[in-house]
Amino acid sequence: MIGYMITFMIYYVWLKIIYGSGMKTPQELVEQYGDMIYRIALSQTRRREDADDVFQEVFLALVRRSEPFTDETHEKAWLIRAALSLSKKQYTSAWHRHRASFHEEEGIPGITDIALTYEMDTEESEVYDAVSALPDKYRDAIHLFYYEEYSVKEIAAILEMKEGSVKSLLSRGRNMLREALAS
């Protein structure tokens, strides 16, 4: 982890020299977007260990990116898109599909149970569990709309789809949540 941060800092200093002092330092980026990226990664992967990996990969991808962002909105949208895509890549990898969880084999409560419910009361936990159980496309839209408080227009830009499609995903996702929470 420390090695990644040192590499991250050296590379970013180099980019600042090339592109000018308008770029943010690695610490500023992690402070500004770190919580949001971690929440997205945790909601997608459902495991702290995997969310940590995705978190690191997102910021490493940012370091490897050679072109500067046009503005802060572009920067934030890129980070969200990277977090979603790397989370899905992590979740669909062959390693992930064929591994057995140590916690499940030993009868220890799964990390998912602990990770998703920290700082939540029972009712919020039930809702979060229901959101986590949604198919990816609905979960992404619901998470960005309710947890990250993005508008439909912003979600459409982030997910690279039409606003009408986002509205449909939100509507269908809400219906699925109603059904899941009613039972």
C-alpha positions in Angstrom: 0.0 0.0 0.0 2.8 2.4 0.9 4.6 1.6 -2.3 1.5 2.4 -4.3 1.1 5.8 -2.6 4.8 6.7 -3.2 4.5 5.7 -6.9 1.2 7.6 -7.0 2.8 10.8 -5.5 5.9 10.7 -7.8 3.8 10.2 -10.9 1.5 13.0 -9.9 4.3 15.4 -9.3 5.6 14.6 -12.7 2.1 15.2 -14.3 1.9 18.5 -12.4 5.1 19.6 -13.9 4.0 18.7 -17.4 0.3 20.0 -17.2 0.7 22.8 -14.7 -0.2 23.4 -11.1 -4.0 23.3 -11.7 -3.9 19.5 -10.9 -4.8 18.3 -7.4 -2.3 16.3 -5.3 -3.0 12.6 -4.6 -3.9 13.4 -1.0 -6.5 16.0 -2.1 -8.1 13.5 -4.5 -8.2 10.8 -1.9 -9.6 13.2 0.7 -12.2 14.6 -1.7 -13.4 11.4 -3.4 -12.1 8.5 -1.2 -15.3 8.0 0.8 -17.5 8.0 -2.3 -15.3 5.6 -4.2 -15.1 3.2 -1.2 -18.9 3.3 -0.8 -19.4 2.5 -4.4 -16.9 -0.3 -4.4 -18.4 -1.8 -1.2 -21.9 -1.6 -2.6 -20.8 -3.4 -5.7 -18.4 -6.0 -4.3 -20.1 -6.6 -1.0 -16.8 -7.4 0.7 -14.4 -5.1 2.4 -11.3 -6.8 1.1 -12.6 -6.6 -2.5 -13.7 -2.9 -1.9 -10.1 -2.1 -0.7 -8.7 -3.7 -3.9 -11.1 -1.7 -6.1 -10.3 1.5 -4.2 -6.6 1.1 -4.8 -7.1 0.1 -8.5 -9.3 3.2 -9.1 -6.6 5.6 -7.8 -3.8 3.7 -9.6 -5.8 4.0 -12.8 -6.1 7.7 -12.1 -2.3 7.9 -11.7 -1.8 6.0 -15.0 -4.1 8.4 -16.8 -2.0 10.7 -18.9 -4.5 13.4 -19.9 -5.8 16.0 -17.5 -9.5 16.4 -16.7 -11.5 19.3 -18.2 -13.2 20.1 -14.9 -14.2 18.8 -11.5 -17.4 17.2 -12.8 -15.4 15.3 -15.5 -13.0 14.1 -12.8 -15.7 12.9 -10.5 -17.7 11.2 -13.3 -14.5 9.4 -14.4 -13.7 8.2 -10.9 -17.3 6.8 -10.4 -17.3 5.1 -13.8 -13.8 3.6 -13.0 -15.1 2.4 -9.6 -18.2 0.8 -11.2 -16.2 -0.9 -14.0 -13.4 -2.1 -11.8 -15.9 -3.5 -9.2 -17.7 -5.4 -11.9 -14.3 -6.7 -13.3 -13.4 -7.8 -9.7 -16.8 -9.5 -9.2 -16.7 -11.4 -12.5 -13.1 -12.5 -12.4 -12.4 -16.2 -12.6 -10.5 -16.0 -9.3 -13.6 -14.5 -7.5 -15.9 -17.1 -9.0 -13.8 -20.1 -7.8 -12.7 -19.0 -4.4 -14.2 -20.1 -1.1 -14.5 -17.6 1.7 -12.6 -18.4 4.9 -15.3 -16.9 7.0 -18.1 -19.0 5.5 -16.1 -22.3 6.0 -15.3 -21.5 9.6 -18.8 -20.5 10.6 -17.7 -16.9 11.3 -20.2 -14.2 10.3 -19.4 -13.1 6.8 -17.6 -9.8 6.3 -20.5 -8.8 4.1 -22.8 -8.8 7.2 -20.4 -6.6 9.1 -19.3 -4.3 6.3 -22.7 -3.3 5.0 -24.3 -2.7 8.3 -21.7 -0.6 10.1 -23.2 2.6 11.4 -26.7 1.6 10.2 -29.7 0.8 12.2 -31.8 -2.3 11.4 -34.3 -0.6 9.1 -31.5 1.1 7.1 -29.7 -2.2 7.0 -32.8 -4.0 5.5 -33.1 -1.3 2.8 -29.4 -1.5 2.0 -29.5 -5.3 1.8 -32.5 -5.0 -0.5 -30.6 -2.5 -2.7 -27.5 -4.8 -2.7 -29.7 -7.7 -3.9 -30.9 -5.8 -7.0 -29.3 -6.6 -10.4 -26.3 -4.5 -11.2 -28.0 -2.0 -13.6 -30.7 -1.2 -11.1 -28.4 -1.1 -8.1 -26.0 1.3 -9.9 -28.8 3.8 -10.7 -30.5 3.5 -7.2 -27.1 3.9 -5.4 -26.1 6.9 -7.4 -29.5 8.6 -7.0 -30.2 7.9 -3.4 -26.9 7.4 -1.7 -24.7 9.7 -3.8 -27.5 12.2 -4.5 -26.9 12.6 -8.2 -29.6 13.9 -10.6 -31.0 11.8 -13.4 -29.1 13.8 -15.9 -25.8 13.3 -14.0 -26.4 9.6 -13.7 -27.1 9.3 -17.4 -23.8 11.0 -18.1 -21.9 8.7 -15.6 -23.5 5.5 -16.9 -23.4 6.7 -20.5 -27.1 6.2 -21.2 -30.1 8.3 -22.0 -32.0 10.1 -19.2 -35.2 8.1 -20.1 -33.3 4.9 -19.6 -32.1 6.0 -16.1 -35.7 7.0 -15.2 -36.8 3.5 -16.2 -34.1 1.9 -14.2 -35.0 3.9 -11.2 -38.7 3.2 -11.5 -38.2 -0.6 -12.0 -35.6 -0.6 -9.2 -38.0 1.1 -6.8 -40.7 -1.5 -7.8 -38.3 -4.3 -7.1 -37.4 -2.7 -3.7 -41.1 -2.4 -2.8 -41.6 -6.1 -3.5 -38.5 -7.1 -1.7 -39.3 -5.0 1.4 -43.0 -6.0 1.5 -42.2 -9.7 1.8 
